[in-house]
Amino acid sequence: MMSELNQNSQIVVVRVIDDLTLVLNKGSEHGISKGDTFLVYYVEPEEIKDPVTGESLGNLEIVRGSGSVVHVQPKMCTIKSNRTESGGRIIRRASSGALAAIMGETIEHPEKQAVPFDYPQVGDIAKPV
């Protein structure tokens, strides 16, 4: 996976199609394949220092989400959010009478729903996971 990417090749969001779909600036020429997974994040510009030692701890990475490659072109790829949340469950009870005695209750599990990226922006960084 992504064997041709080197340490200096930063992967960046170049277009936000919608809050579930992003375009990254790397593609098949860089070893990216359909199904590859990326963590998308923003780096806060303010450096954080340890209040006790004064040592720099670096810059905080704010995670926007993760996504999987759904389309690859030579120099870019499209990823879709791969985070999901359960749709919960629905319990249906027969109201009363003979039907209630026969049917009791039915439990339905709706399909999982896609969770969007958290406020994705052009310039956000992505790294393979």
C-alpha positions as CSV (number, residue, x, y, z in Angstrom):
1,M,0.0,0.0,0.0
2,M,1.3,3.4,-1.0
3,S,4.8,2.1,-1.3
4,E,5.9,5.1,-3.4
5,L,5.0,7.7,-0.8
6,N,8.0,9.0,1.0
7,Q,8.4,10.9,4.2
8,N,8.3,14.2,2.5
9,S,5.1,13.6,0.5
10,Q,2.4,15.3,2.5
11,I,-1.1,14.1,1.7
12,V,-3.5,17.0,1.7
13,V,-7.3,17.5,1.2
14,V,-7.6,19.5,-2.1
15,R,-11.4,19.5,-2.4
16,V,-14.3,19.0,-0.1
17,I,-17.1,17.5,-2.2
18,D,-19.5,17.2,0.8
19,D,-19.1,16.4,4.5
20,L,-18.8,12.6,3.6
21,T,-16.5,12.9,0.5
22,L,-13.0,14.4,0.2
23,V,-10.4,14.6,-2.6
24,L,-6.7,14.0,-1.7
25,N,-3.7,15.2,-3.7
26,K,-2.2,11.7,-4.2
27,G,-3.3,8.9,-6.5
28,S,-2.2,5.8,-8.4
29,E,1.1,7.4,-9.4
30,H,1.9,7.5,-5.6
31,G,0.9,3.9,-4.9
32,I,-2.6,4.6,-3.6
33,S,-5.3,2.0,-4.3
34,K,-9.0,1.7,-3.9
35,G,-9.8,0.6,-0.3
36,D,-6.8,2.3,1.3
37,T,-7.7,4.1,4.5
38,F,-6.7,7.5,5.7
39,L,-7.0,9.5,8.9
40,V,-7.8,13.2,8.1
41,Y,-6.8,15.8,10.6
42,Y,-6.0,19.5,11.2
43,V,-2.8,20.7,12.9
44,E,-3.4,23.6,15.3
45,P,-0.8,26.3,14.6
46,E,-0.2,27.0,18.3
47,E,2.6,25.0,19.8
48,I,1.7,23.3,23.2
49,K,4.3,23.4,26.0
50,D,4.4,21.3,29.1
51,P,3.5,23.7,32.0
52,V,5.9,22.0,34.4
53,T,9.0,21.6,32.3
54,G,8.4,24.2,29.5
55,E,9.3,21.5,27.0
56,S,7.6,21.7,23.6
57,L,5.0,19.0,23.1
58,G,4.4,19.9,19.5
59,N,1.2,20.9,17.8
60,L,-2.2,19.3,18.6
61,E,-3.7,17.2,15.8
62,I,-7.5,17.6,15.6
63,V,-9.0,14.5,14.0
64,R,-11.6,15.3,11.4
65,G,-12.4,11.6,10.7
66,S,-11.3,8.7,8.6
67,G,-12.1,7.5,5.1
68,S,-11.5,4.8,2.6
69,V,-10.5,5.4,-1.0
70,V,-13.5,4.9,-3.4
71,H,-11.9,6.2,-6.6
72,V,-8.3,6.6,-7.8
73,Q,-6.9,8.8,-10.5
74,P,-3.2,9.1,-11.4
75,K,-2.6,12.2,-9.2
76,M,-5.6,12.3,-6.8
77,C,-8.1,10.0,-5.1
78,T,-11.5,10.4,-3.6
79,I,-12.3,9.1,-0.1
80,K,-15.6,8.6,1.7
81,S,-16.0,8.6,5.4
82,N,-15.9,5.1,6.8
83,R,-17.2,5.9,10.2
84,T,-20.6,4.7,11.0
85,E,-23.0,4.8,13.9
86,S,-25.8,2.4,14.7
87,G,-29.2,3.4,13.8
88,G,-30.3,2.1,17.1
89,R,-33.2,-0.3,17.3
90,I,-36.9,-0.1,16.9
91,I,-39.2,-2.2,19.1
92,R,-42.7,-2.6,17.8
93,R,-45.3,-4.0,20.1
94,A,-48.7,-5.2,19.0
95,S,-51.3,-2.9,20.7
96,S,-53.6,-5.3,22.4
97,G,-56.0,-8.2,22.1
98,A,-55.4,-11.5,20.3
99,L,-52.8,-10.0,17.9
100,A,-50.7,-8.9,20.9
101,A,-50.7,-12.4,22.4
102,I,-49.6,-13.9,19.1
103,M,-47.1,-11.3,17.8
104,G,-45.6,-10.0,21.1
105,E,-42.9,-7.6,20.0
106,T,-40.7,-7.2,16.9
107,I,-37.2,-5.8,17.2
108,E,-35.8,-4.1,14.1
109,H,-32.1,-3.0,13.6
110,P,-31.9,-0.2,11.0
111,E,-28.9,0.0,8.8
112,K,-25.8,1.8,10.1
113,Q,-25.6,5.4,9.1
114,A,-22.4,7.1,7.7
115,V,-20.9,9.7,10.1
116,P,-19.5,12.7,8.2
117,F,-16.1,14.2,8.6
118,D,-15.9,16.9,11.3
119,Y,-15.8,20.2,9.4
120,P,-13.3,19.2,6.7
121,Q,-11.3,21.9,5.0
122,V,-9.0,22.2,2.0
123,G,-5.5,22.0,3.4
124,D,-6.3,19.4,6.1
125,I,-3.7,16.6,6.3
126,A,-4.3,12.9,5.7
127,K,-2.1,10.0,6.7
128,P,-2.5,6.3,5.9
129,V,-3.8,4.1,8.7
